[in-house]
């Protein structure tokens, strides 16, 4: 039996979220996470770092994810090194934002649930 495998350059793309409060969400990802708006129109706001699109926010969600249902509960953003990871953790702590750094063996993630 031939086993299928993913191409070596396969990766994860931008996260797309519907949000209840677009301004609050943009503020969170700009001020806390450190992303910048790279594209914006009436339908969406795209945010990223350097040339990488990280998250696309869509206004108009009528409620948060209902308890007892599935939904995105976190996202991970790769940082270049441990020093930068420490800076992210310090920034989150200084803003009193709960965060739970996790070692995923391959990469480390340290970003909390968005607003």
N, C-alpha and C positions, 0 to 999 in steps of 0.2 A: 504494500500500500504506500503510495506516494504522499508524503506529508507536505501540506501547504505552509508557507511561511510568509511573514510580512517582509516587504522590501526594506533594506537596511536604512533608507532615508525616511521611513514612515514616522510620523510624529503626531502630536496632538495640536489642533488648531485653536483658534480663538473660542472663548466661552461666550455663548449668547444667552442673555438673561432678560426676561420681562420684569420690570420693576414698578412698584407702586408710587415711588417718589423719585423722579429722574434727577432733580437737582441735588437731593440728598445723596443719591447713589454716585453721581458724578463727583460730588465733593469728597465722599469717602475714598473712592479710588484715586482721586487726585491728591488729596491732603494726607491720607494715611498710607496708601499703598505706593504712591509716587508715580502713577501713570499720568499721561497727558492726553488731551483730546486730539485725535489725529484726523477725525472726520465727524461731521455733524450735519444732519438735516432733520426735517420734521418727523421722520420715521425712526431714527436711531442716533446714538452717539457711540462712536468707535474710539476706544482708548488703547494706548500702547506705550511701549518704551523703545527708543531708538526706531528701528524700522519694523519692529515686531508688533503686530496686532494682538492684543491680549484679551480684551473683553469688548463685547458689543452690548449696549444697553438699549432696551426697547421700552418706551413709556407705555402706560396704559393698563398694566396689571391691576386687577380690581381687589386683590387680596394677596397676602403672603401665602406660601405653600401651606396647604391645610395639614394639620397634625394627622399622623397616621397614613400619609400618602408619601410617595417618593418625590424627590426633588433634589436639586443641587444643594448640598449642604456645605461644601467647601471647594476651593480651587487652590491649586498649587502653582506657584510661580518660581521658576528656577532662578537662583541668584548665582553670580559668577564664582563666589568663594565663601569660605566660612566667615571671613571678616565682614563681608557684606550681609551675610545672614545675621551676624551679631548686631549689626547696625539696624536691621529691620526689627529684630526682637526688641532692642532698646527703644526704638521709635514707638512701637506698639505699646510697650510698658509705660512709656512716658505719657501716652494718651489714655492710659488705663483701659486698654482694649485687651480682652482675654485672647490669648493665643496659646497654641499647643504645638511647639516644634516637634516634628516627628522625623525619625530616621527611617527612610524607605529603602535603605541599603544601597540604592543606586543614586538617589538624589535626596535632598532634604527639603521639606516644605515648611513654611511658617506663615501662613496667612489665615486670618480668621474668616468666619462667615461674613459676607457683606451685609450692608444695611437691609 
